[in-house]
Amino acid sequence: MQNNTFGNVLQTQWDWRAAGNFMFGGSGGALILMAAIASWPGTPNLVIGLAALVFVGLGLFLVWLEIGRPWRFLHVFFHPQTSWMTREASVSVLLFAATFTGVLMQAPTLLAAAGLLGFLFLYCQGRILRASKGIPAWREPAVAPLIMSTGLAEGAAILSILLIFSGAGQMWLLYLLMGLLAWRLVSWNHYRQRLAANNAPPAALKILEGINRPQVILGNALPLLLLATVIVWPDLLQPLALLACILATASGWLMKFTIITRAAKVQGYALGKLQKGRPTIKPPVRREKDRFVFDRD
């Protein structure tokens, strides 16, 4: 039975500030993970560690600005058993502590823990969207791997930018970024296909279609081409890799901003398809253990 869906109005609870948490916070969490991997068994320098925390802190600060009563932000920690927002906030506290302490004390074990917490922070963000049942563009299960893939790609791209500027670019990181960009492209196409198959609001599909070409060409295909060129001609590492990483990061932020602020159409009500004819009267259910049921024989 098909549903006739209406009420495709834009949600008003989350604006650009909430999108900023997914944009900067997701990149920061992934950057901590990538930095921990790239520096193992050592630790990243202080600048990279602080940059990752700045990204995460900026995202959380924007969310704090969006709260109607900012000084009641502690209430977000009260529902870990049911709320992915509570879990995200709890992970962020541990993430800050482990990253800052690990960088200052040059403790690889703490940095490895911080990397796992960064991955968990990113995972919580994907589950936050999926738990929003009233927004078709958010509740689609395919949104979680999309958020994960773009966050990891952004983290790898930002780390590559920082390493290139410091003169310590690592070729294997560019290979990893290529794999993550390919995963993001597949996740993006799968996400849009699932939304269309599940009768998402046409307005939301139209908005996502509007950024599809920039996402595919400028956000994924062109960076992949540039990185492949760098692999063939390593002398072009700095200009081409920088451009590829900037495009990869900017396109990920654009995608998340669009999903959070523009494609978030409210589901509204759904009515089943009406059927012609008289209603069918079904015989009563007879239960053997019910003493009030009489045998017709």
N, C-alpha and C positions, 0 to 999 in steps of 0.2 A: 504494500500500500504506500503510495507516494504522498508526501506531505507538501502542502502549500505554505511556504514560509514567508512571513512578512515581518515588519518591524526592523528593517535594516538601517537603524540609526547608529551613529558613532557613539561609543561609550565615552563617558565624561569623567571617569574616576582617575584615569592615568593620562598624563600629558607628557611633554618632552622631558620633564624631569625624571619620570619613571623610565622612559626610554633611555635616558642617560645612564641609568644604573646598568641596564643590559648592555649598552654600548661600551662604556668605560670599565665598569666592574667586571664584565665578562672577559674583556681583553686583559685586564690586570691579573685576574685569577689564572688565565692561561699563560700569561707572561711569566708568572712565578713558577709554574710547572715547567715551561720551556727552559727557563734560566737554571732551574735545578738539574734538569737533564743535561744541559750543555756544559755545566761546570763540574759535574760529578767526576771524580770523587772530591773535588775541591768545592769552593763556594764562589758565586758571582761577586763582582765588585759591588761596592756600596751604591754606586749610581744606579745600576740595573735593579738592585733590590728596592731602593727607594722609589724608583720610577714605577715599578709594579704596584707598590703600596699607594702611590699617588693616584694611579688609575682606579684601584679598588676604592680608595677613600673618596675620590671625586664622585664615583657612582653612588655610594652610600650617602654622601652629603646631598646630592640632588634629590634622592628619595626622602631624606629628612626634611628638605625644603617643601616637599609636596604634602607632608602630613598636615592635616588641618590644625592639630594641636601639637606642634613639634616637641614640646617638652614632655609629652607623654610617650616618647619613642620607646621607653623601656617596656611598654605593653607588648611590643612585638616579640619579646622573648618568652611570653607566657604560654604558648601553645605548641610546644615541639612535637606533640603526639599527632597533631592534625594539620599544622600549617607549614608549608614549604618556605614561606617567608621567615618564619621563626627559625627554621633550620638554616636558611641562608645567613641570617644575622648571626646565629651562634657560630657557624663555621667561619664567618668573617672575623670574629673576635680572636679565635684560635689562629687564623691565617695571619693576622697582623702580628700577633705575639711570636709565632714560630718564625716568620720571615725576618722581622726586625732583629730578634735575638740571634737567629742563625747567621745573618750577615755580619752583625757586630762581633760575635764571638767566633766567626769563621768555623761554624760547626756544620759539616756536611750532613750529618744525620738530621739535624733540625731543618735544614734546607730541603732534604728529601721529604720530610713530613709536611713542610710548607707546600711543596709541589703537589702532594696528594690532596691537601686541603684546597689548593687552588682548583684542582680538577673537580673536587666535590662541590665547591662554590659554583662552578660553571654548571654542573649537573643540577643543582638546586634551582638555578635560574630557568633551565628548561622545564623542570617540573612545576614551577610557579605558573608558567603560561599554560601548561597542559591542564592544570587544576582549575582553570577559569572556564567553567562549563558553559557560561552564557555567551561566550565569544567564540564563534566557529573558527576564526583564524588562529585562536590561541589553544583551544581544546584539542585540536587535531593532533593525534599522537606523533605524527611526523615532524611536529615543531621541535620536539626535544632533540633528536639527532641533528636537526638544522642548527639549533642554537649551539650545540656542542661543537659541530664541525666548523662553524664560522668563528666561534670563540678561539678554538685551537689554532685556526689559520691566522687570526689576528695576532695572537700571542707570538707565534713563530715569526710573523712578519715584523712586528715591533722589535723583537729581540734581534732580528737580522739587521734592522736599521741601526740599533744602538751599537751592535758589534762592528758594523761597517764604519760608522763614524769614529769608533775607537781604534780602527785599524786592525781588528781581530776577527774579521768575517770568517765564517765557517761554512765550507761548501756543503757538508752533509745537512746542515740546517736548511739550505735551499732545496735539497732533495725532499726533505720532510715537508717543507712548505708546499711543494708541488703535489705531493700526495694528499695533503690536507685540502688544497684547493680543488682537486679532483673529487674528493669526498663531499666538499661543500656544494659543488655543482650538481652532483647526483642527488644530494639531499634537498636542494632547492627545487629541482624538477619534480622529485617525488612528492614533496610537500604541496606544490601547486596542483599536481594531478590528484592527490587525495582530497584536497579541498573541493575540487570540481566534482569528483565522484561522489562526495558526501553532501552535495547540494548546498555549498556555502553561499552566502549572500552574493548576488551578482556584482554589487558595488565593490565588495572586498576583492573579488576575483579580478575586476577591472583595474583596481588600483595596483594589485600585484603584477598584473600583465603590463602595466605602465612602466615598471622598473625591471621587467624581465630582460629586455635586450641589454640595458647597461650592466645588469648583473652578470649575464652570460658572457658578453663580449669584453667589457672593460674590467669587470671584477674578477673574472676567472680565466677566460681564454687568453686575453692579452698578457696578464701576469705569467701564465704558464709558458707562453711563447717567449717572453722576455727571459724567464729563468732558464728555459732550454737553450737560448742563445748564449747565456752566461756560461753554461756548462761546456758548450762547444768552444767559446772564446773567453776564457777566464780573465783576460785583460780588461774586458768590459764590465767586470763585476760591480764596481761602484755605481756608475750611472744607471745601468739597466736593472740591477737588483734593487736599488733604491726605488726606482719608479715602480717596479713590480710590487714591492712591499707596501708602498703608499697606496697603490690602487687596490690591493687586496684588503688592506685595513679599512680604507674609506668605503669600499663597496659593502663590507660587512656591517659597518655602522649604519649605512643608508638602509640596508635591508632590515635591520632590527628596528630602526626608527620608524620605518614605514609600517611594519607589522604591528608595532605597539600603538602608534598614534593615528594612522590613517586607515589601515585595513581592519581595525578592531570594531567591526559592526556587531551590534547586539542581535542575538538570535530572534528575540520576540516570541510570538506564539506560533504553534504549528497545529493545523486542523487536519484530521484524517479525511480521506476522500469519501464523500457521501455515496451510499449505495441505494439504488432504487429497489422498490419492493416492500412487502410487508415484513415486519420483524418476525423472526423465527422463535417460536416458543419451545423451549427445551424441557423435557421431563425432569422432575425433581431428582436430585441425587439421593439414592437409597443407601443408607449406612447400616450395616448389620448390627452394630453395637448400639444403635440409637433405639431406645424402647418405644419411641413415639412414631416409628415407621411401621405402617400396617401392611401386611402381605395382601396383595390384590386377589390371590387365589382363595 
